[in-house]
Amino acid sequence: MKKWIVWLKKNSPWIFLLIGPVLNFYLLEWYTHNPFQTMKPYIQGMNLALFEFAALFLFALTGRISRALGIETAFCAIYGLANYFVLEFRGAPIQPWDILSISTAASVADNYEYKLNRTAVIVLICFVLLLVLEFFLKKGFPKK
């Protein structure tokens, strides 16, 4: 039993590098719908591969697992929340051209009432817990 604990403590950042992007993907989708009911398995697989590659790319850029996963998790939480509100108000997800109209959106933002449903609050809490867990991952590239 002690060997397993030592092995898990030593390898948990690397395991989390595999599990973290999966959690990010499903939490991001869970803001607005249940991905297991609405997405086909091969689409989920392609999205999971994209999230894994993004985490590995961020790990290569930052050199630390905690930073890479933290950046990915924070981006997914913020983007998912923005997409949640856009879907609530407009009924369509965020599109690339919405970035150009962000000043217009900011000027009319005070005319809307922002409420999170129960699912969105739970997802937001899960993202915060995931960020806290990722903060404690201290593995990175060797310093030499």
N, C-alpha and C positions, 0 to 999 in steps of 0.2 A: 504494500500500500504506500509506503514511504517513497519508493522508487517512482510510482505514478505521480505523486505530488511534486517531486523534484522535476520530473520530466515535464509535467504540465506547467509548472512555474517557469521553466526555461523556455518552453516552446509556445506559450500562450500568445505572445505578440504575433508570431507567424500564423498561428491558427486564427487569430482575430483578423489578420490581414485577408484571410479567405472568407471569414464569416461576416465581417463588417460591411462590405459592399452589398452582400445579399440582404442584410437587414436594412440597409439604406434604401435599396430598391423597393422592397416590399412596404416599408413605412411610407416612402414617397407616394406610392400608388394608393396606399390605404387612406390617405387624406380624402379622396373622392370616391373610391370604389374598392370592392374586394377583388384583388387581382386574380385570385384563384377561380373566381366565377366568371370573370369577364375577359380574361386574356388566355389565348391558346398557349400550350406548353412551349412550343418552339419560339414564340415571341418572348415569353418570359426568359427562356434560355439565352436568346440573343441580347436581351437587355441586361441580364446578369453578367454576361461576358463583357459587355460595354462598361458596366460598373466596376468589374474586376480590373479591366485594363486601365480605367481611369485611376483607380487606387494605386496600381503598380506604377503608373506614370507619375503620380504625385509623390509616391515613395522615392522614385528615382530623382525627382526634382528637389525634394526636401531632405532626403537622407534619414528620415525618422518615420517610423510607423505611426506614432501618435499624431504627428502633424499631418501626415497624408490622410489618415482616416478622419481626423478632426475637420480638415478642410472639406472633404467630401461630405461628411455628415452635416456640417453647417450649411453648405450649399444646398443639399437636398432638403433640409428643413425649411430654409428660407424660400427656395424655389417652389416647394410643395405648398407652403402657406400662401404664397402669391398666386399660384395656380388655383388653389382652393377658392380664394376670394374672387378671382376673375371668373371662374365657373359659376360661382354664386350670383354674381351681378350680371354677367353677359351670357352665360350658358355655353360658352365655348372656351377651350383651353387657351393658354398663352401661345401666341404666334410670334414668329421672329420680328414682324413689323411692329409689334406692340412696343418694342424697345424704343422705337422712334417717337412714339406718342406718350412716353412716360411723363412728360411735363403736363400734358393735358389731363392725364389720369390723376396726377398730384393736385391739380387745380380743382377738380371736382370731387376729390376724395372725401372732403368734409361733409358732402351731401348724403353720404351713405352711412348706414349703421352696420358696424362690424360685429358679428356674433359667430362664435365657433360652436359647432354641434359637439355632441359628446365624443364621437369618434375622432374628430380633429383634435380635441383636447388630449385624448389618450395618446394619439400619435405624437403630438408635441411633447408630452411628458416622456414618451419612449425615446424620442430624439435627444432630449436633455440627458436622460440616463445613459444613453449610448455615448454622448460626448464626455460625460464624467468618466465612464469606463475607459474610453480611449485616451484620456489624459494620463492614465497610469501606465500606459505601454511605453517602455523605455528602450526598446530595441531600435537599432539603426545600423548604418554602415559602420564598418570598423574605422577607428580614428586614424589609423596609419595611412 
